[in-house]
Structures are given as structure tokens and as C-alpha cells.
Amino acid sequence: MRKLVLFLGAFVLLMSFRTANDGNKRALYYGFTSMQVDTLFQDKISIRAIAIDGDKVWYGADNSRFGYYDLSKKSRFEEHIYRDTLKLEFRSIAQTSQNIYLLSVANPGLLYQVSKKTQKVKLVYKEIHSKVFYDSMQFWNENEGIAIGDPTEDTFSVIVTRDGGETWAKLLSDKLPTNAVGEGAFAASNTNVVVKGDDTWIVSGGKKSRVFYSGDKGKTWKVIDTPIIQGKAMAGIFTADFYDSKHGIIAGGDFEDLDKKTDNKAITNDGGQTWQLVAQDKGFGYASCVQYVPGTNAKELVCVGQSGIMYSLDGGVNWIKYSNDNSLFTIRFINKTTAIAAGYNKVVRLRFKRQEP
């Protein structure tokens, strides 16, 4: 009987995977079988922050630019936000039902509200400090949002709104955990802060690679150590995502050793209280952005970064390469089979073909 059970288990595992003609393991008996890339637009542009709003893909970019691509009309809108002679770079974007919010990196930190209806721009927060560098932004709901940046003192810079984005206030340092000297965040893909319901996770890198967790929308915090590479200025957690309140992934690596595949990806099944390394010396190297595929019970993931476009069918344990394109910085899913990705000089739509049982 025991031999029969083992045989059946091995048979089921074997049937979950197929081998493609190129010799890669792809497959995906219940998952994706192929990927089609449609270029939505190309330009001399760098985009690390996108937000999906129905048929519109909003983006923040370099050289003071923001805009959207309308998927239904196949048209593009773009505008500049001029501030004296500054060339602003927007690496954080978030939204409510009425507005888009764009936050610039570096000094001064400028947060703008953009009306989705009229595209009217309004400055809602300004911070001047030699160490200002904001990395990521999200909204918990229509009224409450959060943005995080590198420390200007000895804690993360955290600003919050409780009135729908009209006003923002910086949390006092005594309300936040202390960062290690040289511990900060990376503005790689607007995924340094993740929110699910009232839960919030902030990820760090540099001297320490840790997860900062709040269960009450930023009022109280605890810090969790992770096994992700740390101790170097450009190493650590660059991206995170949570499927729900329990299942999450953190990824990144060493920006000075982009092909290094060890100690750069970990998963949690307990809301981020503990983390386990996965795919050691396998899968991808430096990761710019990792996202769960919606509607897949925390099993399917897609990553963009140095190794190209990678896909996992088993929660991050194994990875399959779908493209060598390493020019994409960020990705968001529209639905179970379609995602938008952006990066160096382009925005693309990824269409995944799925084979159902």
C-alpha cells in the first residue's frame, strides 16, 4: 500500500510539469504554457511605478513626466510637472477612486495629487532635507495611505494621510522602529511597501534586510529579521508582495553581483513573522519586482529583473524563464492571464496562455 501511495504521488508531480522543445522545464499542466508580449509604447523614458485603473495604465517616470496609456482606445496621454529647474523622478505611484498620487525621489520630496477626471495637478506634500529619498507608496483604502522613504534621522521616513490624500503628515521617529546605520530601502519598482487590509509590510536593504510590520495601518510596528543577503550598500530586499494576510514573498539580491541567485528570495506562510529561503542557486538573480498572479491561491508568481521574465507555479520554489528581456523594472497584473510591465524605454502587455485541467 505504501509503495502504491508513493507511486501515485510521484505520478501526480510528474504530470504537473512538461518539458519544452528548448529543454526548459515549463510547464505547466495547470499553469501558464506560453507568453505573448505586446509593446504598448516605446520612448526615451524610465518607468518604475505603474498603477492599473480600469482600462488605463498610469505611470510615473523620469524627467518630471507622468501619464497613462488607455488600453481600450490604444492611446497615450503624457504631461510634465515643472518645478523650478528640477527634473523630478517619480518612482512611487498610488491611487484612490478619484485621484492618482505621484511622489518624487531625492531632495526635495514632492507629492502631487492628479485628478483622474481633469488631470489637474496639486502639490499636497513637500519635504526638504539633504537625505530625503522616498521609495514607495500605497493606499489602504479611499481615505488612508502611506509612503515610505530612507531615514533622514534614525528611522524610516513614513508619511501618512487620513483624509483621502489631501494632507500628509510625517510620523515621529519615536513612533517607529530604529533602523540600523546604513539600512534603507530601494526605489526599484514601487514595491517596498505592501498593504492588505489593515496589514502593512515595509522591506529594507543595505546594512540589514528586514521586514517592518504593522497590523493597524501604521500606528504600531514590529521588525522581523530575514535571511536575505545584507551588509552591503546595494544588497538586500528590493521588492515584496503578499497574496493575502499570510502568504508573501520578498526578493532582491546584490546590485553589484546581478547574476547571484543565492540568498535573494524568501517566502512566508505566517504573515511575515518567519521567512524561508527558496530556489537557492536557482531561478533568478537580482529581482526588481515580483508579483503574485491573482486567483492562484498564492501558487503562481512572476518576477522581472536581471534574469528576464520568470514564472513560478509552486509558490516560488521553482522558476521557469519566459524571456531574457532584463529591461523591465516593474509589473502589475490586470487579471489572471494579463499583466502590464514597464521599464527602460517601454511599456508592454504580457498575455499568458493558460492550460486548465
C-alpha positions as CSV (number, residue, x, y, z in Angstrom):
1,M,0.0,0.0,0.0
2,R,2.8,2.4,0.9
3,K,4.5,1.8,-2.4
4,L,1.3,2.5,-4.2
5,V,0.9,5.8,-2.4
6,L,4.4,6.8,-3.2
7,F,4.0,5.9,-6.9
8,L,0.8,7.9,-7.2
9,G,2.4,10.9,-5.5
10,A,5.3,10.8,-7.9
11,F,3.0,10.3,-10.9
12,V,0.9,13.4,-9.9
13,L,4.1,15.5,-9.5
14,L,5.4,14.3,-12.8
15,M,2.2,15.2,-14.6
16,S,2.4,18.8,-13.3
17,F,5.4,19.5,-15.5
18,R,6.2,19.2,-19.2
19,T,9.5,19.6,-21.0
20,A,9.5,22.2,-23.8
21,N,11.4,21.7,-27.1
22,D,14.2,24.0,-25.9
23,G,14.8,21.8,-22.9
24,N,13.4,24.1,-20.2
25,K,11.0,22.8,-17.6
26,R,7.8,24.8,-18.3
27,A,5.1,23.6,-17.6
28,L,2.5,24.0,-16.5
29,Y,-0.1,21.4,-16.5
30,Y,-2.4,23.7,-14.6
31,G,-0.5,27.0,-15.2
32,F,0.9,29.1,-18.0
33,T,2.1,27.4,-21.1
34,S,3.3,30.4,-23.1
35,M,3.6,34.2,-23.1
36,Q,3.0,36.9,-25.7
37,V,4.5,40.4,-25.5
38,D,2.7,43.4,-26.9
39,T,4.5,46.7,-26.9
40,L,2.1,49.4,-25.9
41,F,4.6,52.3,-26.5
42,Q,8.3,53.0,-26.7
43,D,10.0,56.2,-25.8
44,K,13.2,57.6,-24.3
45,I,11.9,57.1,-20.8
46,S,12.4,55.3,-17.5
47,I,9.3,53.9,-15.7
48,R,9.4,52.2,-12.3
49,A,5.9,53.0,-11.0
50,I,2.7,51.9,-12.6
51,A,-1.0,51.6,-11.4
52,I,-3.8,49.9,-13.1
53,D,-7.1,51.9,-13.2
54,G,-9.6,50.0,-15.3
55,D,-8.5,50.3,-18.9
56,K,-5.9,52.9,-18.0
57,V,-2.3,52.2,-17.1
58,W,-1.0,55.2,-15.1
59,Y,2.8,55.7,-14.8
60,G,5.3,58.0,-13.1
61,A,8.6,58.4,-14.9
62,D,11.8,60.4,-15.1
63,N,12.2,64.0,-16.3
64,S,9.2,65.2,-14.5
65,R,6.8,63.1,-16.5
66,F,3.6,61.2,-15.8
67,G,0.7,59.9,-17.8
68,Y,-1.4,56.9,-18.8
69,Y,-1.9,54.5,-21.6
70,D,-5.6,53.8,-22.5
71,L,-5.8,50.1,-23.4
72,S,-9.3,50.4,-24.9
73,K,-8.5,53.4,-27.1
74,K,-4.9,52.4,-27.7
75,S,-3.8,56.0,-27.0
76,R,-1.3,57.7,-24.7
77,F,-1.6,60.8,-22.5
78,E,1.5,62.4,-21.0
79,E,2.2,65.5,-19.1
80,H,5.1,67.2,-17.2
81,I,5.1,68.6,-13.7
82,Y,7.5,71.5,-13.8
83,R,9.1,72.7,-10.5
84,D,11.6,75.4,-11.0
85,T,14.5,73.9,-12.9
86,L,14.2,70.5,-11.2
87,K,14.0,67.3,-13.2
88,L,11.7,65.2,-11.0
89,E,11.8,61.4,-11.0
90,F,8.5,59.8,-9.9
91,R,9.2,56.2,-8.6
92,S,6.2,56.0,-6.4
93,I,2.5,56.0,-7.5
94,A,-0.8,55.2,-5.8
95,Q,-4.4,55.8,-6.3
96,T,-7.9,56.4,-4.9
97,S,-11.1,56.2,-7.0
98,Q,-10.7,59.9,-7.8
99,N,-7.0,60.7,-7.9
100,I,-3.5,59.5,-8.7
101,Y,-0.6,60.3,-6.4
102,L,2.9,60.8,-7.6
103,L,5.9,61.0,-5.2
104,S,9.4,62.1,-6.3
105,V,12.7,60.7,-5.1
106,A,15.5,62.9,-3.7
107,N,15.5,66.4,-2.3
108,P,13.0,68.0,-2.2
109,G,10.5,65.2,-1.8
110,L,7.4,66.3,-3.6
111,L,4.0,64.6,-3.5
112,Y,1.4,65.5,-6.1
113,Q,-2.3,64.7,-6.5
114,V,-3.6,64.3,-10.0
115,S,-7.3,64.3,-10.8
116,K,-8.2,61.3,-12.9
117,K,-11.1,63.3,-14.4
118,T,-9.4,66.6,-15.3
119,Q,-5.6,65.7,-14.9
120,K,-5.4,68.9,-12.7
121,V,-2.2,68.7,-10.6
122,K,-1.9,69.8,-7.0
123,L,1.1,69.7,-4.6
124,V,-0.1,68.1,-1.3
125,Y,3.2,67.4,0.5
126,K,6.8,68.8,0.4
127,E,9.8,67.8,2.4
128,I,13.2,69.4,2.2
129,H,16.2,67.6,3.7
130,S,19.6,66.5,2.3
131,K,18.7,62.9,3.0
132,V,15.2,62.8,1.6
133,F,14.6,59.9,-0.7
134,Y,11.1,58.4,-1.0
135,D,10.8,54.9,-2.3
136,S,7.2,53.6,-2.4
137,M,3.6,54.5,-1.7
138,Q,0.2,52.7,-1.3
139,F,-3.3,53.3,-0.1
140,W,-5.1,51.1,2.5
141,N,-8.5,52.5,1.4
142,E,-10.1,55.6,0.0
143,N,-9.1,57.7,2.9
144,E,-5.8,56.3,4.3
145,G,-2.5,56.0,2.6
146,I,1.2,55.6,3.3
147,A,4.5,56.4,1.7
148,I,8.0,55.4,2.9
149,G,11.5,56.6,2.3
150,D,15.0,56.3,3.5
151,P,15.9,57.6,7.0
152,T,16.6,61.3,7.5
153,E,17.3,60.6,11.1
154,D,17.4,57.0,12.6
155,T,14.1,55.6,11.4
156,F,12.4,55.2,8.0
157,S,10.7,58.3,6.7
158,V,7.0,57.5,6.9
159,I,4.2,59.9,5.8
160,V,0.5,59.1,6.1
161,T,-2.8,60.6,5.0
162,R,-6.1,60.0,6.8
163,D,-8.2,62.4,4.6
164,G,-8.0,60.8,1.2
165,G,-4.7,62.3,0.2
166,E,-5.5,65.9,0.8
167,T,-3.0,66.3,3.6
168,W,0.0,64.2,4.7
169,A,2.0,64.1,7.9
170,K,5.3,62.5,8.8
171,L,5.3,60.1,11.7
172,L,7.6,61.0,14.5
173,S,10.7,58.9,14.9
174,D,9.7,57.8,18.4
175,K,6.7,56.0,16.9
176,L,8.8,53.9,14.5
177,P,11.5,51.2,15.0
178,T,15.1,52.3,14.7
179,N,16.9,51.5,11.6
180,A,20.5,50.2,11.6
181,V,23.1,52.6,10.3
182,G,23.2,52.0,6.6
183,E,19.8,50.4,6.4
184,G,17.3,51.9,4.0
185,A,15.1,51.0,1.0
186,F,15.4,50.7,-2.8
187,A,13.1,52.6,-5.2
188,A,13.2,49.8,-7.8
189,S,9.5,49.2,-8.6
190,N,7.2,50.8,-6.0
191,T,7.0,47.5,-4.1
192,N,8.9,48.4,-0.9
193,V,5.6,48.8,0.9
194,V,2.7,46.3,0.6
195,V,-0.7,46.6,2.2
196,K,-3.5,44.1,2.6
197,G,-6.5,45.3,4.6
198,D,-5.1,46.9,7.8
199,D,-1.7,45.0,7.4
200,T,1.4,46.8,6.2
201,W,4.8,45.4,5.4
202,I,7.9,47.6,4.6
203,V,11.1,45.9,3.4
204,S,14.7,47.1,3.8
205,G,18.2,46.5,2.5
206,G,21.7,47.7,2.9
207,K,23.2,47.0,6.3
208,K,20.2,45.0,7.3
209,S,17.5,43.2,5.2
210,R,14.4,43.2,7.4
211,V,10.6,43.4,7.3
212,F,8.8,46.1,9.3
213,Y,5.2,45.1,10.0
214,S,2.2,47.0,11.2
215,G,-1.2,45.4,11.8
216,D,-3.0,48.7,12.4
217,K,-2.3,50.8,9.4
218,G,1.0,52.3,10.6
219,K,0.2,53.1,14.2
220,T,2.4,50.4,15.8
221,W,5.3,48.4,14.3
222,K,7.5,45.4,14.8
223,V,10.6,44.3,13.0
224,I,11.4,40.8,11.7
225,D,14.9,39.7,10.6
226,T,15.2,37.9,7.2
227,P,17.8,35.6,5.6
228,I,18.1,37.8,2.5
229,I,21.6,39.0,1.7
230,Q,22.7,42.0,3.6
231,G,25.6,44.0,4.8
232,K,26.4,45.8,1.5
233,A,25.1,49.2,0.5
234,M,23.4,47.8,-2.7
235,A,22.2,44.5,-1.4
236,G,19.0,43.4,0.2
237,I,15.3,43.3,-0.4
238,F,14.3,45.3,-3.4
239,T,10.7,44.0,-3.8
240,A,7.9,42.3,-1.9
241,D,4.3,41.1,-2.5
242,F,1.6,39.5,-0.4
243,Y,-1.1,37.3,-1.8
244,D,-3.2,37.6,1.4
245,S,-2.5,38.3,5.1
246,K,-0.5,35.1,5.4
247,H,1.4,34.3,2.2
248,G,4.1,36.6,1.0
249,I,7.4,36.8,-0.9
250,I,10.5,39.1,-0.6
251,A,13.2,39.2,-3.3
252,G,16.1,41.2,-4.4
253,G,19.8,40.4,-4.3
254,D,23.1,42.2,-4.8
255,F,23.0,45.0,-7.3
256,E,26.8,44.7,-7.7
257,D,26.5,41.0,-8.5
258,L,23.3,40.8,-10.6
259,D,23.6,37.2,-11.5
260,K,23.9,35.9,-7.9
261,K,21.0,33.6,-7.3
262,T,21.5,32.7,-3.6
263,D,20.0,34.4,-0.5
264,N,17.9,36.6,-2.7
265,K,14.3,35.2,-2.4
266,A,12.3,34.0,0.6
267,I,8.6,33.2,1.3
268,T,6.4,33.3,4.4
269,N,3.2,31.5,5.3
270,D,2.6,33.3,8.6
271,G,2.2,36.9,7.6
272,G,5.9,37.7,7.6
273,Q,6.7,36.5,11.1
274,T,9.2,34.0,9.7
275,W,10.9,33.7,6.3
276,Q,12.3,30.7,4.4
277,L,14.8,31.0,1.6
278,V,13.7,29.3,-1.7
279,A,15.3,28.4,-5.0
280,Q,18.9,28.7,-3.7
281,D,21.2,29.0,-6.7
282,K,18.2,28.6,-9.0
283,G,15.7,30.8,-10.7
284,F,16.5,34.5,-10.9
285,G,19.4,36.7,-9.9
286,Y,18.7,40.3,-9.0
287,A,15.0,40.9,-8.8
288,S,13.4,44.4,-9.5
289,C,9.8,43.3,-9.0
290,V,7.9,40.2,-8.0
291,Q,4.1,39.8,-8.1
292,Y,1.6,37.1,-7.3
293,V,-0.7,36.0,-10.1
294,P,-4.3,36.8,-8.9
295,G,-6.7,34.0,-8.3
296,T,-4.0,31.3,-8.0
297,N,-4.1,30.6,-4.2
298,A,-0.5,32.0,-3.7
299,K,1.0,29.4,-6.0
300,E,1.8,31.4,-9.1
301,L,4.4,34.3,-9.3
302,V,6.1,36.4,-12.0
303,C,9.4,38.2,-11.5
304,V,11.1,40.8,-13.7
305,G,14.8,41.8,-13.3
306,Q,18.3,40.9,-14.3
307,S,17.3,37.3,-15.3
308,G,14.4,38.4,-17.5
309,I,10.8,37.4,-17.1
310,M,10.5,34.4,-14.7
311,Y,7.5,32.4,-13.7
312,S,6.8,30.1,-10.7
313,L,4.0,27.6,-10.4
314,D,4.7,26.4,-6.9
315,G,4.9,29.5,-4.7
316,G,8.5,30.4,-5.6
317,V,10.3,27.1,-5.1
318,N,11.0,26.6,-8.8
319,W,11.2,29.1,-11.6
320,I,10.9,29.0,-15.4
321,K,12.2,31.6,-17.8
322,Y,9.8,33.1,-20.3
323,S,12.0,35.9,-21.7
324,N,15.6,37.2,-21.5
325,D,14.4,40.8,-21.5
326,N,16.0,42.4,-18.5
327,S,14.9,45.9,-19.3
328,L,11.7,45.7,-17.3
329,F,11.6,47.2,-13.8
330,T,8.0,46.8,-12.6
331,I,4.9,44.6,-13.3
332,R,1.3,44.5,-12.3
333,F,-1.4,42.0,-13.1
334,I,-4.8,43.1,-14.6
335,N,-6.3,39.7,-14.3
336,K,-5.3,36.0,-14.1
337,T,-3.7,35.9,-17.6
338,T,-2.7,39.5,-18.4
339,A,-0.1,41.8,-16.9
340,I,1.4,45.2,-17.7
341,A,5.2,45.7,-17.3
342,A,7.3,48.8,-17.7
343,G,10.9,49.8,-17.5
344,Y,13.7,51.2,-19.7
345,N,12.1,52.9,-22.7
346,K,8.9,51.0,-22.9
347,V,5.6,49.7,-21.5
348,V,4.4,46.3,-22.6
349,R,1.4,44.0,-22.1
350,L,2.1,40.4,-21.2
351,R,-0.5,37.9,-22.3
352,F,-0.1,34.5,-20.7
353,K,-1.8,31.4,-22.2
354,R,-3.2,29.1,-19.5
355,Q,-3.9,25.4,-19.7
356,E,-6.7,24.5,-17.3
357,P,-7.2,20.9,-16.1
